[in-house]
């Protein structure tokens, strides 16, 4: 029997009266701990100890670039000449009948892209003029043009993408990866989150949370400006030696509690306190991009002291070099409805892409030059797609934008065991439906885990009487994109 459950069975009123003097302390500890979690009784003291996957992996680490709001794929990656030819024509009812859109009703007008497209690289990958720097790394990109989801609003779609459920409470992709693999650097978290836009993801912290997994596996948000991690610095009047003595005393108390109750979150808390102490010296060093040569910073477009997507791309490379398993970048500003000039798919998209295109191309080139791209998986995309017709609220406007669209969209991957210079799947000639090789978000999740050496049906955690997994009861590995 689990030590905690056995202890409960042996409790008497005398035990309660004896312990109630410490009841306030116990309540305080409980408030620090996450929701009740069931784990195996042999939980290790350091849950982040490196662990082997199910089989030999192609990728050892992940950098996930999430363009929050979802970029207009028809203006970036999926060229539709027929849609351009029919630009401004009423959308046929057959494409919209019976469907619900976030901000469009009636008969919208088709919207052909105003961007210029061409093929790039040996693989002939279609890319628009909005991402000129990606043209030079096209042969590293595996472009999946047949993604789909069931969710057409931002938060549910993002939660489904990262946690496998459109509702809050499930562990995120990064948490699952860290749970399965641990961390290669005892001085850094296994899962780091960087937010460049100052806006949290649509799914909030649930998009990088631990859910019902022990909370040590959740993403740790770092900042590229100011203190890298909030509240990790020593408070006024406490030097490092005193902090160490305080943690030693707290460690002893927590170990006593762990031995008595066997609660896995107590062990997690011990590991987190110790990690936070070590992070005080390790994190500022790895987050200091001034240590990079000027030509490297220039290649990314990074600036010392700034908080930007460019800085975060460079930081992502520095973090994975130090053994961080999963680095998640969130960048808000890709919700191109066209309700104002900043959301126009002409000048607005050009300006937004300028903040992403250069650093992402530099990241791919930098990783390849350092011999890290082959075993680092890069993923880039949003939570759904954009409509082939004009946003309904701006029908009479000169500003061009697109509504949310879950039925068909594009994401791309690079490195880490996927084919480079390769396009997979296809949408129909107008971009309304998938013509071949459908890829659901659960399939993407299964493929990511496969590249990391996991059978997604076996990476499970028992909670509330059943085994949970990221892909729930779905998901198929997309074998055709594997190198």
N, C-alpha and C positions, 0 to 999 in steps of 0.2 A: 504494500500500500504506500502511496505517496506520504512522505514524512509530515506534510502539512495536514493531510486528512487524518492520519493516525493521531496526530497531536490533538486535533479537534475532538476526536472520539474519547480521548482521555481527560478532557477538560471537566472540572467540577466547579461548584460554586466557590469553594475555597481558592481554587486557582484564579477565578475571576476577581475575587476580593483582593487577593495578593497582587495581581497585575494591574488593578485599576488605577493605582498610583502612577503607573506609567502609561495610562490610557491616552492622555493628551499627546504624549510623544508618539505613541503608536498611530494616533490619528494623523499627526503631522507627517509621519513617514508615508502613511497611506495616500495622503494628498499629493505626495511627490511621485507616487507610482502611477503607472498607466492603468487602464481598466483591467479587471481580473483576467489573468492569462494562465492557461494550463500548459505546462511543459513537462518534459521527461524529468524524473527525479534525479537523474545524473547530470544536471546542468553544470557546465564547467564554470570556473571562477571568471575566466575571461572569454565571454561569448564571441569575441572578434578574432580568436585564434584561427589562423588560416586552415581551411578545410578543403579536401579534394572534391572536384565535381564527380559526376557519375561516369564520365568517360573523358578522353583527351580532348581538350577544348581547342577551337580555332582562335578564340579571343580570350584574353586574360583580363580585360578591363573594358569599360564603356564610357564614352562621352556622348551624352544625349543633348542635342540642341533643339529645344522646344521653342518654336516661334508662336508665342501665345496670341490667340485670336484667329490663327490659321491663314497662311498666305494664299493669295489667289493663284492656284496651281496652273490655271489656264493661261496666265500671263507670265509664267516662269518656266514650266517644264512640259506642259502637255499642249502641243500645237495643234490647232483645229482649223485648217484652211476653209472648210465648208462653213464653219461658224462665222469666220471672217466675211465670207461671201454673203451670208444672210444677215449680217449685222443690221440692227434696227428693225428687222421684220418681227411681227407678232409671234410669240412663242406658240407652237402648236399645242392645243389642249391636251393631246395625248401624253405630253411630257409632264404636265402639271396636275392633271385631273386626279382627284383623290389624295393628293399629297399636301402636307402641311409645311409651310415655310415660316421662318422666324418673323420676317417683316414684309412679305410679299403676298399679294392676293390678286385675283382677277387674271388678266392676260398680260404678262410682262413682255418686254421686247428683248429679243436675242442680243447678246453682246459679244461680238467678235473682238479678240484682243487687239489693242492698238500697238502692242509691242512687236518688235522685229525678231523673228526666230531664225536659227540656223543650226546645222549639225556641227558638233565639235568632238575632237579626239578621234582615235582610231575606231572607236565603237560607234561613232556617229550619233552621240547623244544630243537630243534636241534641247536647246537652252535659249532663253530670250536675252535681249539686250539689257534687261534689268540687272543681270548678274554677270558682268563682263569678266570678273576675276575667276569665277567658277569655270569659265570656258577653258582655262588653262589646266584645270585638274579634272576635266570631264572623264578621263580614262580611269579615275579612281572611283567614280560614282556608279552606284547600282540604283537606278531610278525605277521605283515601283509605281506604275500608273493606274493600278487597279485596286487601291485601298477603298474600304468602305466601313461604315459604322452604323449603328441604329440611332445615335443621338445627334440632334441638330441644334442644341444649345450648348454654350461653351463649357460650363462647369460639369454637367453630366458626361459630356463627350470626353473631357479631359480625365475625369475620374475613371471612366471605362478604359481609356487608353493606358492609364498608369496603374490602376488597381484591379482591373478586370470586372469592376462593377460600377454602375452609374450612381450608386449611393455611397455615402461616406462610411468609413469604418474598416475598409480592407487595407492590407499592406500594399505599399507602392512597389513598382518594379525594382527601384534601387534598393529598397529594404529587402525584397526577396533575394536579390543577387548577393547582398552583404550577408544575409542569413545563411545562404548556401555556401559562400566562399570565405567569409571572414575578411580580415584585412592584412595586407602584407607589411604595414608599418604600424607599430604599436603606439607611435606618437601622433598619429593622424586618424581621423574617422575613416571608416570604410566607404562612406557615402557622403559626398559633399554637394551642396546646392549653392549655385551662384545666380543671383537675380540682378539683371543689369538695368532694368527699366524703372526700378523703384516701385513696381506694382507686383503684388503677389500673384501666383498663378490663379486661373479661374477657379480651380478646385481647392484653392487655399492650401494650407499646409498638408491637407490630406493627399495632395498630389505627390508629396515626397515623405509622407508619414509612415509610421511603422504599423498602424492598425493594431491588430491583436498580437502581432509578434512582439517579443521583448523590445522595449523602447530603445535599446542600444543600437538597433538596426535602422532606425529612422534617419532621414537625411539631416545633416548638420549644415545650417545655412551660414555661409561665410560672406563677408563683405569685402569689396575691393577698395573701399575707402573708409578711413577711420579704423577702429579696432576690428580686426578680422572676424572675431567671434564675440558677441555681446556677453558681458558678465563673466568672461574667462579671466580678466585681469584681476590682480590682487586689489582688494578694496583699500581705501586710505587707512593708514595705520597698521597694515599687515604686510610684513615682508615675506619673501619666499620661504624662509626657514620656518616662520610662524605658521604659514599656510600649510607647510609639510607636516608640522606637528599636529595641527588641527585635523588634517585629513587622516593621519595615522590613528588618532583617537576615534574619529568617525568610522574609519575602516574597521577597527576592533569592535565597535558597537554593532555595526551592520553585520559583521561575521557572526556575532553572537545571535543576532536576530535570524540570520540565514540558517544557522545550525538548529535553532529552536523550531522555526516555522517552515523552512524549506521553500520559501516563496521565490520563484525564479527572478522576479523583478528586484528583489533585494540584491541578488548577485549582479544583475544588470546595473543597479545604481552604484555598487562598488566599482564596477568597471568604468562607468561613466565619470565618476569623481576622479579616478586615477587618470583617465584619458584627458580630462579637462586640465589637470595639473601639468601633464606632459605637453599638451597643446600650447601652453603659454609660451614656450620657447620655440616649438617646432612650427606652429602656424604662422607667426609673423615672418619667419624666415622664408617659408615657401610662398607666402603671399606677397613678398616684396619683389615686384617686377623690375625695380631699379637694378637688381643684380643681373638682369638680362642685358646682353650687348645692345647698343643703340640700333644697330641694323635689324635685329630681331624684333624689337619693339616697333620699329618703323614698318616692317613687313606686315605686322598685325594691325597697325594703326593704333597701337596702345600708347597711353600716356600715363606717366607716373602720377599717382594721386587722383586719377579720374575714376569714375564708376561707369563703366561702359561694357557693351557686348564684346568689343575688341579686347579690353583688359581681361575679361572673363575667359575668352578663348585661350589667351596666353596662360592664364592661371590654370585652366583645365589641363594644358600640357604639363605644366610644372607639377600639378597634383598627381597626375597618373605616373609621372616619372618617380615620384616618391612612394608609390605603392597604393594609392587610393584606387579602390575597385571601380567605383561608379561616380562620375561627375555629371551633374544635371544642371544645364543652363536654361533659365527661363528668360525670355525677352518679349515684353509686351509691346503692342503696337501694330499687329498684323491683321487687324479686324477691318478689312477694306470694304466697308459698305458704300463708301462714296458720299457720305452725308456732309463732308467738308473737304476742302482741297487736300488736306493731309492724308485723306483716305482715297484719293483718286488713283486709279491704276496706271496713270501716266506719271506726272511729276511726283505725286505722293509716294508711289511705289519705288520710283527711282531713288528718292531721298532715303526711304527706309531701308532699301536693299543696300545702299551705300554703307550702312552701319553693320551689315551682316556679311556681305559678299567678300570683302577684302579679308577680314579676320578668319572667316571659315576656309577660304582658299589657302591662306597662310598656315592655318592649323594643319590641313591635310599635307601640304608640302613640307612643313616642319617635322611632322611625325614621320613622314616617309624618309626624310633626310637623316633622321636620328635612328632609323631602323625600328620604329615603334608602330607604324601603321599596320603592319601585317598581323599583329596580335592586339590591336586596339580597335574596337568597333565604334564607328561614328554613325549616329542616327540623326536625321534632320527632318523636321516637319511640324505640322500643327495637329489639332484635334479632329478636324474634318476638312471638307473642301469648300469651294465657292461655286455658286450657280453659273450656268452658261448664259443666263439672262441678267438684265439690270436689276439692281436692288429696287424693290417696289416703292420705297419712300422717296426715291430721287428720280422718278420717271421723267419729270419735266426739267430736271437740272442739267447743267452742262458738266457737272462732276460725274465721273464714271465709277461705279462700285458694284460689288456682287454680294448676294445674300449667302447665308449659311447653306451648306449642302453636304449631306452625309453619304449619298449614294455612290459617289465616285470621286476620288481625289488622289493626289500624288505625294509620296514621301521618298526620300533617298537615304541610302546607307553607303558606307565606305569602309575599307580595311577589314580587319578582323574576320576573314573567312568568307567574304561575299565577292561576287564577280565585279570587276571594275570595267568601266566603259560599257555598261550593259543596261538595257531597258527591259523591264518585265511587265507583262499585262498590257491591256489596251482598253481605252474607253471608246464609245461609239463616235461617229463622225462629228457629233455636236457636243460631246462631253456630258451627256445626260445619264448614261448607264455604262456598266462594265461590259465590254464585248468579249473578253476572254481573261482567264486566270485571275479569278477573284481572290483578294487577300483581305480577310477580316482583321480587325485589331487583335483578336485573340490569336490569329495565325502569326501576326508580327511578334507578339509576346512569346509564343512557342518557339519561333525562329531565333529570337534573341537569346533565349535560355539555351537552346540547342548549340548555338555558337559558343556559349560559355561552358559547354560540357554537361548540360543538364537535360535529362528527360523531363519535360515539363509536367508529365503526369505523375512523376515521382518526387518532385520538389514540393512537399506538402507540410502542413503544420496543423496539428490537431487542436481544435478550439470548439468549445460548446458541444462536444460529443461527436464531431465529424471532422474529417480531413479536408482542409481547404488548400487550394492552389491558385496561382495567379490567373490561369486560364479557365478556372472554374471547371465546367465539364466540356469545354470546347477546345479549339485550337489544333491546327495541323502545321507542321514545319514546312516552309516553302522551300522545298529541296532544289528547285531550279535556279535559285539565286545564289546557292552555295558554291564557292570556288572549288 
